[in-house]
Amino acid sequence: MPEFGVAVAVLAAGLVTGLILYKGLSFAGPKGLVAPALALLCLILLRFPGICFALMLVMAVMAEADPIGAIPSGEPFYNQVLSSLTPPDLLLLLGLAGVALRFVTEDERPQLPGPLTIPLILLGLAGIAGVVTAKTSATPPEIGDLFHRTMYLVYVIAVPLLAVNVMRTTRSLRLFAGVAAALAALKGPIGLYAQAIGGANNEVENETATYLSPVPNLMMLTLILGTIAGLVRKVKLPVWVYVGAPLAALALTLSYRRSFWIAAIFTIVLVIIFASRRRGRAVFAIAGVALALTLIGTATIGSSDPSASPITERAKTITPGGLGSNRGDRYRMDERANVIENIEKSPLTGIGLGVPWAVHQPLAEDHDRRYAHVAVLWYWLAFGPLGALAYIAVMATGMWTASRIWSRHPDPIVQISALAIFGAILGLVIVELTATFSGVEPRVSLILGAGLGWLAAAWRDLPAKPKPRTVSGFLAP
């Protein structure tokens, strides 16, 4: 009888589980009870690599380092839990192992991330070169530090490979977009709550900001761009999106992050233009005017009385007259001069990943010299010219892929999501003219990898034979 067989199987499984727990308890005490549960969890994650990807995405967005009122700190998610591995490391390795297991057991061939494959390979080669250069330098970094810095770059390279193998249908693409939008919608009110209670240790010029971390600001910007694209294209979106987007815009404004303000202004204008699907010289003219207005706007924001609002006080430092008016801005200029001089002394190899650059000119402040605020310069400094080329190639290919998905994919939600990710990547590039995050900060690296992976999966989901068009990309009718 089938019922009898199932009963016997359940009984046997219960006895085996009880025996394992008993042995674990007698051998290692209470910790022995946790080990079998963790082993079972690892088996489940191996069987379902999509869960690994989802956990990485959710925790990278929601786990803030500092507690916010009643919301606990998410710092343990970034601490070492097994040897030198952190939870994101383990989830990534388990996810990729699950993809490989599918290939072995189900003969399901792993997919490469489409047009992003070559740029990501270049980035991987640059990373290897940077590690070799660092280990052979006169001041090599510690093994543990070098490992973690390398893993941040691995996130950008390997997360797209995992994503493209777990998102295989239009439904999964829509699900990813919905979950990402929901997470971004949550960050808005959480940030406003943090600012209201003065929590999270986010202080900017004696004012409490919503978020100083780039991830919440980048996610909220993406939600804003996607909502605007949906409104322009008249795509029906859930009510909570229309509620969450204005809250995200307010939280982004109260972050006091000048680079994100500039990125938001420029990308919002571009998304409106591209979502309207207008073409011809008028588009280029409007885009040029938009760029000019953005620059003029940032130059005149602080012209009114700066004491009227902390926002105008913060914006004043963006103006040409305000540039260099504080020690932070002066340090960035001093740092840039020193970094360029270091690159000139090692133009073909850079100085290596995690190696501090040498001081050739006085600095306004003392900061970590293993970092540079301009992303292209940091990639050249750490990995040589191949690193700078790979960074540009990854970002440019990501935006190009998003443009093709926007113009060719038949699903409207996928279309506006692609346009939002295009704006997010462009916004990140703008932000990284003043602060480097991709490949340096683990959360941004995970989110960037997830976005690139979604683009790769959406590329695979494009129709096999697109209709012929006279123009392509954002200028398509």
Secondary structure, DSSP 8 states (H G I E B T S, - for coil): -HHHHHHHHHHHHHHHHHHHHHHHHHHHTTHHHHHHHHHHHHHHHHH-HHHHHHHHHHHHHH--SS-BTTB---GGGGS--BTTB-HHHHHHHHHHHHHHHHHHHH-------GGGHHHHHHHHHHHHHHHHHHHTSSS---HHHHHHHHHHHHHHHHHHHHHHHH--SHHHHHHHHHHHHHHHHHHHHHHHHHHHHT-TT-EETTEE-S--SHHHHHHHHHHHHHHHHHHHHT----HHHHHHHHHHHHHHHTT--HHHHHHHHHHHHHHHHHHTT--SHHHHHHHHHHHHHHHHHHHHGGGS-GGG-HHHHHHHTTSTTTTTSSHHHHHHHHHHHHHHHHHHHSTTT-S-TT------S--SS---TT--SSHHHHHHHHH-HHHHHHHHHHHHHHHHHHHHHHHH-S-HHHHHHHHHHHHHHHHHHHHTTT---TTTSHHHHHHHHHHHHHHHHHHHTS-SS----SS-GGG--
